[in-house]
Amino acid sequence: MPTASNDKEMEKMFEDITKAVVNEITEKIMIRLKEIIQKNVYDVPKGGYTRLKEKGGLYGAWKTNSAKSVDGITGSMEYAPELMIYNPEKAQHGWEEVGDLRDEIPKFVENAMKYKWGGNASIKRPFWKFLIQELDNGLFDKWVLEGFKSRGVEITISK
């Protein structure tokens, strides 16, 4: 492996590797989020409606991105309500009397919050909370170490 004589050279050496690791971790987080949504949202008893999943439902309403900036390489995952269907005739994510509720669907599902019209989700179906807990409890660090190791960079964390 080449050597670096200053910080800039070292950053350049690791730029492609770091970008690949960030992309890999972002994708893993997306996959894990969808697994948790499947288990905690879609696999629980449901009302009399069709689950849209990746075809306009919560499951498919997420985007990932990675970018290089002056601060380094970042990866992000965000809720994208515009990827959900709003069909007021079928009361999918809102209806005429209350309007488009896609922006609020994750809060309703996660917390069994009261809706604007007075009803509420019958049970909490947390998904985001569980994902954050898993990442905070070592999953993120594990993925970082594995990502670099698989690309020939061994990282040791001292405690």
Disulfide bonds with the S-S distance in Angstrom:
none
